[in-house]
Amino acid sequence: MDFKTRLKNVYNSISSKPYSKLFFVGDNSNWVLSWEVKEVMNIARKLNIETCLSKNFGIINQSIFYASKYVLLDPKYFFYLSSINSKIAFSYFHGYPDSGESTALSCYKNLKKYHRRISRIQVSHSKMKNFVLDTKIDPNKVFLIPIAINPNFFKKQTPESKIKARKELGIPQQAVVIGSFQKDGVGMGEGSEPKLIKGPDIFIKTLEILKNKIPEIFVLLSGPARGYVINGLEKLNIPYKHIYLNHYPDIYKLFQCIDVYIIASREEGGPKAILESMISGIPLVTTRVGQAMDLVEHEKNAMMTPVEDAEGLAFYTEKILQDSSLKDKLISTGLLTAKLNTYSAHIPLWQSFFDGFVE
């Protein structure tokens, strides 16, 4: 970090009473976590908390909220240097040590070792809450707050909006369009190496099954690092379009185009696509991961299968497309679920989180 930014952090820290400011440190990706930080900052401001978006070094005697658990990858740097006499909080959305990911294992080990230095952790679903509590951290430090939805970014799909959006994006009107807008490759580049916890291989197996049942199938992709899925679709000769968005709120346009959204992950913190689909009036088929296990009621607001069940994902997708009454029920109940999980609806949960963390 440059000296000017470091000096600014120090000034912002010492110019106010201790722990009276809330410093947010994002991940600089302009993707999901960056927007999540913006939303939580807005909630803090509504609670009359003074906030500051910053970088990590030079924050003294104040409260710091990091965008993700990756702060744990270098605890000596963060906890002993940049955060002297400061309170530390962060989100821990996903990353089980048995997943095979080295970063997940490192974060878990360091959480067990340093949890006494941590003031608050946000988890987004019940399984992750139990996982974090297994580290012997004080339960009063762990808060279950789902990753919410901003209803101002979305609108419910209508027959007219569907036709218009497909025309604008060059998607065949007669196609059955499956949506998948989640990053599922390693890194932020091309993504030819699959990030298996995100289930890109399961997604491709699901599409392979559906191809034989739905000749007019078409896949709409978004998000970074989708190379593995793109290669798989090309091998299957399934038509697709990949639209990478630089501005997250524009994702509403993509939901206007699709018929069903599929989540094939093995592990998730959210994903945001659960509530994004519901608030857009798009039927959802998902594995039992992340927030789905808490928010989804099978055959009521979405369809849910066990992890790695490509056959189940394909079966329920086809069922939705064939059963209009089921589709209508999923859409109407899903909209209610989404409205209960907006950022505004979660303000009381965040008020409890910040109480005692920010003075």
C-alpha positions in Angstrom: 0.0 0.0 0.0 1.3 3.5 -0.8 2.3 5.8 2.0 -0.5 8.3 1.3 -3.2 5.7 1.7 -1.6 4.3 4.9 -1.4 7.8 6.4 -5.0 8.4 5.5 -6.0 5.3 7.4 -4.0 6.3 10.4 -5.6 9.7 10.4 -9.1 8.3 10.0 -8.5 6.0 12.9 -7.1 8.5 15.4 -9.3 11.4 14.5 -12.4 9.7 16.1 -13.1 7.9 19.3 -11.9 4.3 19.4 -14.2 1.8 17.6 -16.6 4.6 16.5 -15.8 4.0 12.8 -16.4 0.9 10.7 -13.7 0.3 8.1 -14.7 -2.0 5.2 -12.0 -3.8 3.3 -13.2 -5.3 0.0 -11.7 -7.8 -2.4 -11.2 -5.4 -5.4 -12.9 -7.9 -7.8 -15.9 -5.8 -8.8 -17.8 -9.1 -8.5 -20.1 -10.6 -5.9 -18.0 -9.9 -2.7 -17.4 -6.3 -3.7 -21.1 -5.6 -4.1 -21.8 -7.4 -0.9 -19.5 -5.1 1.0 -21.3 -2.1 -0.6 -24.7 -3.4 0.6 -23.5 -4.0 4.1 -22.0 -0.6 4.2 -25.4 0.9 3.3 -27.0 -1.1 6.1 -24.4 0.3 8.6 -25.1 3.8 7.5 -28.8 3.3 8.0 -27.9 2.3 11.5 -26.1 5.6 11.9 -22.7 4.0 11.9 -19.9 6.0 10.3 -18.2 3.9 7.6 -15.1 4.0 5.5 -14.1 1.9 2.5 -10.4 1.3 2.9 -7.4 -0.9 2.4 -6.1 -2.9 5.2 -2.9 -1.3 6.6 -2.7 1.5 9.2 -6.1 1.1 10.8 -5.7 1.6 14.6 -8.2 1.4 17.4 -11.2 0.9 15.1 -13.5 -1.8 13.8 -12.7 -3.6 10.5 -15.0 -5.7 8.4 -13.2 -7.8 5.7 -15.1 -9.1 2.7 -14.2 -12.7 3.2 -12.4 -15.4 5.2 -9.3 -14.9 3.1 -8.1 -12.5 5.7 -7.1 -15.7 7.5 -4.6 -16.7 4.9 -2.0 -14.4 6.5 -3.1 -13.9 10.1 0.3 -12.6 11.3 0.1 -9.7 8.9 -3.5 -8.8 9.6 -3.8 -9.5 13.2 -0.4 -8.4 14.5 0.4 -5.5 12.2 -2.5 -3.9 10.4 -5.0 -4.5 13.2 -3.2 -3.5 16.4 -5.8 -2.7 19.0 -8.6 -3.1 16.4 -11.6 -5.3 16.2 -11.8 -7.8 13.4 -14.9 -9.1 11.6 -15.3 -10.9 8.3 -17.7 -13.1 6.3 -17.1 -16.9 6.2 -19.3 -18.1 3.4 -17.7 -21.4 2.2 -14.6 -23.5 2.4 -14.6 -26.8 4.2 -11.1 -28.3 4.9 -12.1 -31.7 3.3 -12.8 -30.0 0.0 -9.3 -30.5 -1.2 -8.6 -26.8 -1.6 -5.4 -25.7 0.2 -6.8 -22.2 0.9 -9.9 -23.7 2.6 -7.7 -25.8 4.8 -5.4 -22.9 5.7 -8.3 -20.7 6.6 -9.8 -23.4 8.8 -6.5 -24.0 10.7 -6.0 -20.4 11.3 -9.5 -19.8 12.4 -9.0 -22.6 15.0 -5.7 -21.0 16.1 -6.7 -17.3 16.1 -10.4 -17.2 16.9 -9.8 -15.5 20.2 -8.5 -12.4 18.2 -11.7 -12.3 16.1 -14.7 -10.2 17.2 -17.4 -11.2 14.7 -18.0 -13.7 11.9 -20.9 -13.6 9.5 -22.0 -17.0 8.1 -24.7 -17.3 5.5 -26.2 -20.7 6.3 -26.7 -23.2 9.1 -24.1 -25.8 8.0 -21.4 -23.2 7.9 -22.4 -21.9 11.3 -22.0 -25.3 12.8 -18.7 -25.7 11.0 -17.4 -22.4 12.4 -18.6 -23.3 15.9 -16.6 -26.5 15.7 -13.5 -24.5 15.9 -14.4 -23.7 19.6 -14.9 -20.0 18.8 -17.2 -18.2 21.3 -20.8 -18.7 19.8 -21.6 -15.1 20.6 -19.2 -14.1 17.9 -20.9 -16.1 15.1 -24.0 -14.6 13.3 -26.1 -16.3 10.7 -27.1 -13.6 8.2 -28.0 -14.9 4.7 -26.6 -13.2 1.6 -29.5 -11.0 0.7 -31.0 -9.5 -2.4 -31.4 -5.9 -3.5 -34.9 -5.8 -5.0 -34.1 -2.5 -6.8 -31.7 -4.3 -9.2 -34.3 -6.8 -10.4 -37.8 -7.1 -12.0 -40.1 -10.0 -12.5 -39.9 -11.6 -15.9 -43.0 -11.2 -18.2 -43.7 -12.6 -21.6 -43.0 -9.2 -23.1 -39.7 -8.6 -21.2 -38.6 -12.1 -22.2 -39.1 -11.5 -25.9 -37.5 -8.0 -25.7 -34.4 -9.2 -23.7 -33.8 -12.2 -26.0 -34.0 -9.9 -29.0 -31.5 -7.5 -27.5 -29.0 -10.2 -26.6 -29.4 -12.3 -29.8 -30.9 -15.3 -28.1 -33.4 -17.4 -30.2 -37.0 -16.8 -29.2 -38.0 -20.5 -29.5 -35.1 -21.8 -27.4 -35.4 -23.3 -24.0 -32.8 -21.3 -22.1 -31.0 -22.5 -19.1 -29.2 -19.9 -17.0 -25.9 -20.3 -15.1 -24.2 -17.0 -14.0 -21.8 -18.3 -11.3 -18.0 -18.4 -11.5 -16.9 -22.0 -11.6 -13.3 -22.0 -12.9 -10.1 -21.6 -11.0 -8.8 -18.0 -10.8 -10.2 -14.9 -12.5 -8.9 -15.7 -16.0 -10.2 -18.1 -18.7 -11.2 -20.7 -16.2 -10.3 -23.8 -18.2 -9.4 -25.6 -14.9 -12.7 -26.4 -13.1 -13.3 -25.3 -9.5 -15.0 -28.6 -8.6 -16.7 -27.3 -5.5 -18.8 -25.2 -7.9 -19.9 -28.3 -9.8 -19.1 -27.3 -13.4 -18.7 -31.0 -14.2 -22.1 -31.8 -12.7 -23.6 -28.9 -14.7 -22.3 -30.3 -18.0 -23.6 -33.8 -17.1 -27.0 -32.3 -16.5 -26.9 -30.5 -19.8 -25.9 -33.7 -21.6 -28.9 -35.5 -20.2 -31.2 -32.6 -21.1 -29.9 -32.3 -24.6 -31.4 -35.7 -25.4 -34.8 -34.6 -24.1 -34.9 -30.9 -25.2 -33.6 -30.5 -28.7 -34.0 -26.7 -28.6 -31.9 -26.3 -25.5 -29.7 -23.2 -25.2 -27.4 -22.1 -22.3 -26.9 -18.5 -21.2 -23.7 -18.0 -19.2 -22.3 -15.1 -17.2 -19.5 -14.6 -14.7 -15.7 -14.9 -14.9 -13.7 -18.1 -15.5 -16.3 -20.1 -17.4 -13.8 -21.8 -19.8 -14.4 -25.4 -18.5 -18.2 -25.1 -19.0 -17.8 -23.4 -22.4 -15.5 -26.2 -23.6 -18.0 -28.8 -22.3 -20.9 -27.2 -24.1 -18.9 -27.0 -27.4 -18.1 -30.7 -27.1 -21.8 -31.5 -26.6 -22.7 -29.2 -29.5 -25.1 -27.3 -27.3 -25.5 -23.6 -28.4 -24.7 -21.0 -25.7 -23.9 -17.4 -25.2 -21.4 -16.1 -22.6 -22.0 -12.5 -21.5 -19.6 -11.1 -19.0 -20.9 -8.1 -17.1 -18.7 -5.4 -15.7 -21.6 -3.9 -13.6 -23.3 -6.4 -11.4 -26.8 -4.8 -11.4 -27.0 -5.4 -15.1 -27.5 -9.1 -14.4 -31.3 -8.5 -14.2 -31.2 -8.4 -18.0 -29.9 -12.0 -18.2 -32.7 -13.3 -15.9 -35.2 -11.8 -18.3 -34.0 -14.3 -21.0 -34.0 -17.6 -19.2 -36.6 -20.4 -18.6 -34.9 -22.2 -15.7 -31.8 -21.5 -13.5 -29.6 -24.4 -12.5 -27.2 -24.5 -9.5 -25.1 -27.7 -9.7 -22.5 -26.8 -6.9 -21.0 -29.1 -4.4 -20.4 -26.3 -2.0 -21.6 -22.7 -1.7 -21.9 -19.7 0.6 -25.0 -18.4 -1.2 -25.1 -18.4 -4.0 -26.8 -15.1 -4.7 -28.4 -16.8 -7.7 -31.0 -18.5 -5.4 -32.7 -15.2 -4.5 -31.8 -13.6 -7.8 -33.8 -16.3 -9.6 -36.7 -16.1 -7.2 -37.1 -12.3 -7.3 -36.9 -12.5 -11.1 -39.7 -15.0 -11.3 -37.4 -17.7 -12.7 -37.9 -21.4 -11.6 -34.8 -22.7 -9.7 -33.3 -26.2 -9.7 -30.5 -26.5 -7.2 -28.4 -29.0 -5.3 -28.6 -28.9 -1.5 -25.8 -26.4 -0.9 -25.3 -23.1 0.9 -28.3 -21.1 1.5 -30.5 -23.5 -0.4 -30.6 -25.8 2.6 -32.2 -23.1 4.7 -34.2 -21.1 2.1 -35.5 -23.7 -0.4 -38.6 -25.7 0.3 -38.6 -28.5 -2.3 -41.5 -28.4 -4.7 -42.7 -25.1 -3.1 -40.3 -22.3 -3.9 -37.7 -24.3 -5.9 -36.6 -27.9 -6.7 -33.7 -29.4 -4.8 -31.6 -32.5 -5.2 -28.7 -34.0 -3.3 -25.2 -32.8 -4.2 -23.7 -34.4 -7.4 -27.2 -35.6 -8.6 -27.0 -34.6 -12.3 -29.9 -36.9 -13.1 -32.1 -35.2 -10.5 -31.2 -31.8 -11.7 -32.1 -32.8 -15.3 -35.3 -34.5 -14.1 -36.6 -31.5 -12.2 -35.7 -29.1 -14.9 -37.7 -31.1 -17.4 -40.6 -31.4 -15.0 -40.8 -27.7 -14.5 -40.8 -27.1 -18.3 -43.7 -29.7 -18.7 -45.8 -28.8 -15.6 -47.1 -25.2 -15.8 -48.9 -25.4 -12.5 -45.7 -26.5 -10.7 -43.8 -23.7 -12.5 -46.4 -21.1 -11.4 -46.3 -22.3 -7.8 -42.5 -22.1 -7.7 -42.5 -18.6 -9.1 -45.1 -17.2 -6.7 -43.7 -18.8 -3.6 -40.1 -17.9 -4.6 -41.1 -14.3 -4.9 -42.3 -14.4 -1.3 -39.0 -16.0 -0.1 -37.0 -13.3 -1.9 -39.0 -10.5 -0.3 -38.2 -11.9 3.1 -34.5 -11.9 2.3 -33.8 -8.4 1.1 -31.0 -6.3 2.6 -33.6 -4.1 4.2 -35.4 -7.1 5.8 -32.0 -8.2 7.3 -31.3 -4.8 9.0 -32.3 -6.2 12.5 -29.8 -9.1 12.0 -27.0 -6.7 11.1 -27.9 -4.4 14.1 -27.2 -7.4 16.4 -24.0 -8.1 14.5 -22.7 -4.5 14.9 -23.9 -4.1 18.5 -20.7 -4.1 20.7 -18.5 -4.3 17.6 -18.9 -0.6 16.8 -19.3 1.8 19.7 
